[in-house]
Amino acid sequence: MALLISDECINCDVCEPECPNGAISQGTDIYIIAPELCTECIGHHDKPQCMEVCPVDCISQDPDVVEDKDSLYQKFLKISA
């Protein structure tokens, strides 16, 4: 699954620079994650870095974008090619 930032986001700016795929950007009100770029850090790290640094735990898996680890790894290979 791609990750999703909830409206509990406080715009603290710590998640955006941690994303190795550039999937996180400032939205209208809160930060957003582009599902086509999110690999949950597979290929880069053991755990999603945005979730690791978020001080309010407002990042979770997006139930609307279901992907298994192999699909996420294939996306990583495509993005990093």
C-alpha positions in Angstrom: 0.0 0.0 0.0 1.0 3.5 -0.5 1.0 5.7 2.6 -1.5 8.5 3.4 -1.1 11.6 5.6 -4.3 12.4 7.7 -5.7 15.7 8.5 -4.0 15.5 11.9 -0.8 16.7 10.1 0.7 19.8 11.8 2.8 20.8 8.8 6.0 20.4 10.8 8.1 19.8 7.6 10.0 16.8 8.9 8.6 14.1 6.6 9.2 15.7 3.2 13.0 15.6 3.2 13.0 12.0 4.6 11.2 10.6 1.5 13.9 9.0 -0.8 11.4 9.0 -3.7 10.2 12.6 -3.5 6.7 11.4 -2.9 5.8 13.9 -0.2 4.9 17.5 -1.0 3.0 20.4 0.5 -0.7 20.2 -0.3 -3.3 22.9 0.1 -3.7 22.4 3.9 -1.4 19.5 4.8 1.4 17.5 3.3 0.4 14.8 0.8 1.9 11.6 -0.5 1.8 10.8 -4.3 0.9 7.1 -4.4 2.6 6.6 -7.7 5.9 7.5 -6.1 5.5 5.9 -2.6 7.2 2.6 -2.1 7.0 2.7 1.7 10.8 3.1 1.5 11.2 -0.4 0.1 14.5 -0.5 -1.7 15.9 2.2 0.5 15.1 1.5 4.1 13.6 -1.2 6.3 10.8 1.1 7.5 8.9 4.0 6.0 11.0 7.0 7.0 8.1 9.5 7.1 6.4 7.3 9.7 9.6 7.1 11.7 10.0 10.9 12.0 6.3 12.0 12.2 5.8 13.5 15.7 2.0 13.1 15.6 1.7 9.7 14.0 -0.6 11.0 11.2 0.8 8.7 8.5 -0.8 5.3 7.8 -1.4 2.9 4.9 -3.8 4.1 2.3 -6.7 1.6 2.0 -7.5 2.9 -1.4 -4.0 2.0 -2.8 -3.4 -1.6 -2.0 0.0 -3.0 -3.1 2.1 -5.9 -1.8 5.8 -5.7 -1.1 6.7 -7.2 -4.5 4.7 -4.5 -6.2 6.3 -1.8 -4.1 9.7 -3.2 -4.9 8.9 -3.2 -8.7 7.8 0.4 -8.4 11.1 1.2 -6.6 13.0 -0.4 -9.5 11.0 1.6 -12.1 11.4 4.9 -10.2 15.1 4.5 -9.6 16.0 3.3 -13.1 
